[in-house]
Amino acid sequence: MISRVLVADLPRHVGGRVRIAGWVHRRRRLKSVTFLVIRDRSGLGQVVLAEPGGPPEETVVEVEGLVTANPRAPDGVELTEPSVEPLSEPAEPPPFDLYRPSVPAALPTVLDNAGVALRHPRLKKVFTVAAASVAGFRSTLDGLGFTETHTPKIVSSATESGANVFGIDYFGKRAFLAQSPQFCKQALVGVFERVYEVGPVFRAEPHDTARHLAQYTSLDVELGFIDDHHDVMAVLREVVAGMAAAVPEVEVVVPEEIPEIHFAEAQDLIARLSGEDPRGEPDLAPAHERLLSEWALREHGSEFLFVTGYPMVKRPFYTHPDPERPGYSNSFDLLFRGLELVTGGQRLHRHADYVAALAARGESTEPYRDYLSVFAHGMPPHGGFALGLERWTARLLGLPNVRQAALFPRDLHRLTP
C-alpha cells in the first residue's frame, strides 16, 4: 500500500501517486465534476472527481490519486484520477458549515458542539497558538535552569481561603480541588531551586464574566535565592518574550524593560486621568486596568505594564511585605492590553514570619501545618508567578471572551460537553 502523506506535502509529489486521508471539508458538485476538499492536521487539499457525487462534509475518507499541478488549487496542486474510500459512515451535517472562512454561529452554539465545532480552521488555530505558547514557556524556563514538576490537584486545605474552592469527598475525608500549586511549588524550591508547572487549577468563584473560568490552565513558576520581587519580574519578562516568539504569526512586542508603576502612584494617576478617586481601594477595577494600559501604550509605547506594591490586605498571607512600606507588598500584576494577565511576587520564607502573618489575620496555623513545616527546615528567599493560558491566548488573538480560548470550558453554567 502507498504510504499516507499529509496534504501540506503534496507539492513535493507532483507527477506521483499518493494516498491522503482526512475529513471531507467541502464538497462542491458541479454539472460534470465534483471537487472534494480534504482536511487533515496539516491543511486542505483538493481532489477532482470526474463525475458528480462524493461523500458529504465531515465524512472521513482515504483518497489515492495522481498529484497534478494546478495553480488555482490549494498550494497549486490537486489529486486527479482518484479512488475515494470512506473510512466512516456518511457524516451527519455539522452544527454549522465548517468550510466557511468565518464562523457563522454564536458562541453558545460553538461551545455546545465543541467536539465538532473546533474542527473549523479558525477555531482550531486558537489552540495551536495556545500550544505554541506553552512550548515557548517551557523552552524559555528550561533554558534558565528550571525543572518541570507535576503536583497533585487534590489537596487537603485551600491555598488562600475556603470560600472559593471545590470541596470533594476523598474516601470519607474532606478535600479540595487545588486552586493553585502554590504550596507545592514553594516546597519544591527547597528541592530544585527553580521549578515550573503547566496544569489545571480550579476556582469555585460565582463569576459570570468574559474573563473568568471555573477551571483554567495555569502556567506556574517559582524560583529561589532572589533579592526581591523584581528578580521574579525579570524572569517573567523573559518568559513572556519566549511565549510571544513561539507564535511569530501574531504580532506582539515585549519591551526589553517593561514599564512599572507602584500601586499607590497608579491610583493617583487614575484619579488624574478619570476624575474618579480610587484611593483607599485595595485592588484595581477592570476599567482602571484598561486605563493604565492605555497610559502605558501612550507614554511608553508598551502593551505591557507592571503594577507593583499591591496592599497587603489584598494579597495572600504568604506574600512578603515591602520593608520600606509595610502596608504594601513585594508583589505585582502584569497588565497586557487592558487586562491583568499575571499575578506574582516575593513570598515569606521564614517559619516565624508565617506564624505571625496567620496570627495577624486571625487564622490558625493548624490547617497549614504540613505547608509551614517546610519553612522550619531552611528555605531561601523566593518568589514566583502564575499566568493563565486562556487569558494570554485570548488577549494575544483579540478574542472578546476567554471561553473562546478554552477547550470545553467550565464556568458558572457549563459542565458539558
C-alpha positions in Angstrom: 0.0 0.0 0.0 1.2 3.5 -0.8 2.2 5.4 2.4 0.0 8.2 3.5 1.2 11.7 3.0 -0.1 14.9 4.5 -1.9 17.4 2.2 0.7 20.0 3.0 3.4 17.8 1.4 1.5 17.3 -1.9 3.6 19.9 -3.8 6.6 17.6 -3.3 4.9 14.7 -5.1 3.8 16.3 -8.3 3.6 13.6 -11.0 3.4 10.8 -8.5 0.6 8.8 -7.0 0.0 9.2 -3.3 -2.6 8.4 -0.6 -4.1 11.1 1.7 -6.6 10.7 4.5 -8.8 13.1 6.4 -12.2 14.7 6.5 -14.3 16.0 3.6 -14.0 19.7 4.4 -16.2 20.7 1.5 -18.0 19.1 -1.4 -18.6 21.2 -4.5 -20.8 19.4 -7.0 -20.9 21.0 -10.5 -22.6 19.7 -13.6 -19.9 17.3 -14.7 -17.4 17.3 -11.9 -17.2 17.3 -8.1 -14.4 18.9 -6.1 -13.7 17.4 -2.7 -11.6 19.5 -0.3 -9.9 17.1 2.2 -8.8 18.4 5.6 -6.1 16.8 7.7 -3.9 18.1 10.5 -1.7 19.9 8.1 -4.2 21.8 6.0 -6.5 21.5 3.0 -6.1 19.6 -0.3 -8.3 19.4 -3.4 -9.5 16.2 -5.1 -11.1 16.2 -8.5 -13.9 13.6 -9.2 -14.7 13.1 -12.9 -18.4 12.6 -12.1 -20.9 14.1 -9.7 -21.2 12.6 -6.2 -18.8 12.1 -3.3 -19.4 11.7 0.4 -20.9 14.6 2.4 -18.9 17.0 4.5 -17.1 15.7 7.6 -17.1 12.1 6.4 -13.7 10.5 7.0 -12.1 9.3 3.8 -8.9 7.9 2.3 -8.0 9.0 -1.2 -5.4 7.7 -3.6 -4.7 9.7 -6.7 -2.2 11.4 -9.0 -0.7 14.7 -7.8 -1.3 17.2 -10.6 -0.1 20.8 -10.8 -3.0 23.4 -10.9 -2.3 27.0 -9.9 -5.9 27.5 -9.0 -5.9 24.7 -6.5 -4.8 25.0 -2.8 -0.9 25.1 -2.8 -1.0 24.8 -6.6 -1.7 21.1 -6.7 -4.7 18.7 -6.7 -5.4 15.0 -6.8 -6.7 13.6 -10.1 -7.8 10.1 -11.2 -8.7 9.5 -7.6 -10.0 6.4 -5.7 -12.1 7.5 -2.7 -12.6 5.1 0.1 -14.9 6.1 3.1 -13.4 5.2 6.5 -16.6 6.1 8.3 -20.3 6.1 7.6 -21.6 9.2 5.8 -21.3 12.1 8.4 -24.4 13.9 9.7 -24.4 17.7 9.0 -22.3 19.7 11.5 -24.0 22.4 13.6 -22.8 25.0 11.0 -20.8 25.0 7.8 -17.2 24.3 8.8 -15.8 25.3 5.4 -16.9 28.9 5.5 -14.0 31.3 6.2 -15.8 32.9 9.2 -17.6 31.2 12.0 -21.4 31.6 11.2 -22.5 30.6 14.8 -22.9 32.3 18.1 -20.6 31.3 21.0 -23.2 29.1 22.8 -23.6 27.0 19.6 -19.9 26.7 19.3 -19.5 25.6 23.0 -22.4 23.3 22.9 -21.0 21.4 19.9 -17.3 21.9 20.7 -16.2 18.4 19.7 -17.2 19.2 16.1 -17.1 23.0 16.0 -13.4 23.1 16.9 -12.7 21.4 13.6 -13.3 24.8 11.9 -9.8 26.0 11.0 -10.3 29.4 12.6 -11.4 27.9 15.9 -8.7 25.3 15.8 -6.0 27.9 15.3 -6.7 29.4 18.7 -5.5 26.2 20.3 -2.4 25.7 18.0 -1.4 29.2 19.2 -2.0 28.1 22.8 0.1 25.0 22.3 2.9 27.0 20.7 2.8 29.5 23.6 3.2 26.6 26.2 6.1 25.3 24.1 7.7 28.8 24.3 7.0 28.9 28.1 8.7 25.5 28.6 11.7 26.2 26.4 12.4 29.5 28.0 12.4 28.2 31.5 14.3 25.1 30.6 17.0 27.4 29.2 17.0 29.3 32.5 17.7 26.1 34.6 14.2 25.4 35.8 12.8 21.9 36.4 9.3 21.0 35.3 7.1 19.5 38.1 3.7 17.9 38.3 1.9 18.4 41.6 -1.4 17.0 43.0 -4.8 18.5 42.1 -6.5 17.1 45.1 -5.4 18.8 48.3 -6.3 18.8 52.0 -6.6 22.5 52.5 -7.4 25.6 50.5 -4.4 27.6 49.2 -5.8 31.0 50.1 -9.2 30.6 51.7 -12.0 28.1 51.9 -14.6 30.4 50.1 -13.6 29.7 46.5 -12.6 26.1 46.3 -14.5 23.0 45.2 -14.9 20.5 48.0 -14.9 16.8 47.4 -15.3 13.6 49.3 -11.9 11.9 49.4 -12.6 8.4 50.7 -14.7 9.8 53.5 -12.4 12.8 54.2 -12.9 16.4 53.3 -10.6 17.5 50.4 -10.5 20.2 47.7 -9.6 20.7 44.1 -6.5 22.8 44.0 -6.9 26.5 43.4 -3.2 26.6 42.6 0.0 24.5 43.0 1.3 27.4 45.3 2.1 25.4 48.4 3.8 22.5 46.5 5.8 24.8 44.2 7.1 26.7 47.2 8.2 23.5 48.9 9.9 22.3 45.7 12.1 25.5 45.6 13.7 23.7 48.6 14.4 20.7 46.3 15.2 22.1 42.9 15.6 25.9 43.5 13.7 26.7 40.2 10.5 25.0 39.2 7.6 25.4 36.9 4.3 23.6 36.1 1.7 23.6 33.4 -1.6 22.2 34.8 -5.3 22.8 35.6 -6.5 24.9 38.6 -10.0 25.2 39.9 -11.8 28.3 41.2 -15.3 28.0 42.7 -16.0 31.7 42.2 -19.6 32.5 41.0 -18.4 34.9 38.3 -20.3 35.1 35.0 -17.9 37.4 33.0 -15.9 37.3 29.8 -12.7 36.9 31.8 -13.4 34.1 34.4 -13.4 30.3 34.2 -14.1 27.8 36.9 -11.2 25.7 35.5 -8.3 27.0 33.6 -4.7 26.1 32.7 -2.2 27.8 34.9 1.5 28.3 34.0 3.2 28.5 37.4 6.8 29.5 38.2 8.7 29.6 41.5 12.4 30.5 42.0 14.7 30.7 45.0 17.6 32.9 46.0 16.1 36.2 44.9 16.6 39.7 46.3 13.0 40.8 45.9 10.1 40.7 43.5 12.0 42.5 40.8 14.0 39.3 40.2 10.8 37.5 39.6 9.6 40.2 37.3 12.8 39.8 35.2 12.1 36.1 34.7 8.5 36.8 33.8 9.7 39.3 31.2 11.9 36.6 29.6 9.0 34.0 29.8 6.5 36.4 28.1 9.0 37.2 25.4 9.7 33.5 24.8 6.0 32.8 24.5 5.5 35.6 22.1 8.4 34.5 19.9 6.9 31.0 19.7 3.9 32.5 17.9 5.5 34.5 15.1 2.3 34.8 13.1 0.8 37.0 15.9 2.5 40.4 16.3 3.3 41.4 19.9 6.3 43.3 21.1 7.7 42.7 24.6 9.9 45.6 25.6 13.4 44.9 26.9 12.3 46.6 30.1 8.5 46.5 30.8 7.4 49.8 32.4 6.4 49.7 36.0 4.2 51.8 38.3 3.6 51.4 42.1 0.0 50.7 43.1 -0.2 54.0 45.1 1.1 56.0 42.2 -1.3 54.1 39.9 -4.2 55.2 42.0 -3.1 58.8 41.8 -2.7 58.5 38.0 -6.2 57.0 37.7 -7.6 59.9 39.8 -6.0 62.4 37.4 -6.9 60.7 34.2 -10.5 59.7 35.0 -11.7 62.2 37.6 -12.6 59.3 39.9 -10.8 58.7 43.2 -10.0 55.0 43.7 -7.6 55.8 46.6 -8.4 53.6 49.5 -9.4 50.7 47.3 -7.1 47.6 47.7 -7.4 46.5 44.1 -7.8 47.8 40.6 -11.2 47.7 38.9 -11.3 46.3 35.3 -11.9 49.8 34.0 -8.8 51.0 35.8 -6.7 48.2 34.3 -7.8 49.4 30.9 -7.0 53.0 31.7 -3.5 52.2 33.0 -2.8 50.0 29.9 -3.8 52.9 27.6 -1.5 55.2 29.5 1.4 52.7 29.2 0.9 52.4 25.5 0.7 56.2 25.1 3.5 57.1 27.3 5.9 54.2 27.0 4.8 52.5 23.7 4.3 49.3 25.7 1.3 46.9 25.6 2.6 45.5 28.9 2.7 47.2 32.3 3.8 46.1 35.7 1.8 47.4 38.7 3.7 46.7 41.9 3.2 47.0 45.6 -0.4 46.0 46.0 -1.8 46.5 49.5 -1.0 43.6 51.8 -4.7 43.4 52.7 -5.5 42.2 49.2 -2.6 39.6 48.9 -2.4 36.1 50.3 -0.8 35.6 53.7 2.4 34.2 52.2 3.2 37.5 50.5 6.3 39.3 51.6 5.6 42.9 52.8 7.5 45.8 51.4 10.2 46.6 54.1 10.0 50.3 53.3 6.2 50.5 53.1 4.8 47.7 55.3 1.2 48.3 54.3 2.2 47.4 50.7 3.6 44.2 49.4 6.5 43.0 47.3 4.1 41.8 44.7 2.9 42.7 41.2 0.4 42.2 38.5 1.3 42.3 34.8 -1.3 44.0 32.7 -1.5 43.1 29.0 -3.7 45.0 26.6 -6.0 46.2 29.3 -6.3 43.1 31.4 -4.5 41.6 34.4 -2.6 38.6 32.9 -0.2 37.6 35.7 0.0 37.8 39.4 3.2 37.2 41.3 5.6 38.4 43.9 8.1 37.6 46.7 7.0 35.1 49.3 7.7 34.9 53.0 10.5 32.3 53.7 10.9 32.2 57.5 8.8 30.0 59.6 8.2 32.6 62.3 7.0 35.1 59.7 4.3 32.7 58.6 3.1 32.1 62.1 2.9 35.9 62.7 1.2 36.5 59.3 -1.5 34.0 60.1 -2.0 35.3 63.6 -2.4 38.8 62.3 -5.2 37.6 60.1 -6.8 35.7 62.9 -6.1 32.3 61.3 -4.9 29.1 62.9 -1.7 27.5 61.7 -3.2 24.0 62.1 -4.8 23.8 58.6 -1.4 24.7 57.1 0.8 22.5 59.4 2.4 20.5 56.6 2.9 23.5 54.4 4.5 25.5 57.2 6.8 22.7 58.3 8.9 23.1 55.2 9.9 26.6 56.3 11.2 25.3 59.6 13.8 23.3 57.7 15.5 26.2 55.8 14.1 27.9 52.7 15.8 30.6 50.7 14.2 33.9 49.8 11.9 33.1 46.9 9.0 34.2 44.7 7.0 33.3 41.7 4.1 34.0 39.5 1.1 32.3 37.7 -0.1 33.1 34.2 -3.5 32.0 32.9 -3.0 30.4 29.5 -6.6 31.1 28.3 -6.3 34.8 29.2 -3.0 35.0 27.4 -4.3 33.4 24.3 -7.5 35.5 24.3 -5.6 38.7 24.6 -3.0 37.7 22.1 -5.7 36.9 19.4 -8.1 39.7 20.4 -10.8 37.3 21.5 -13.6 39.1 23.4 -14.4 36.1 25.7 -11.9 33.8 27.5 -14.2 30.9 26.8 -13.2 31.1 23.1 -9.6 30.2 24.3 -10.7 27.2 26.4 -11.2 23.7 25.2 -14.6 22.5 26.6 -14.8 25.5 29.1 -16.1 25.1 32.6 -17.9 28.1 34.1 -20.8 29.0 36.4 -23.4 27.5 34.0 -21.4 24.9 31.9 -20.5 21.4 32.9 -20.8 19.8 29.4 -19.7 18.9 26.8 
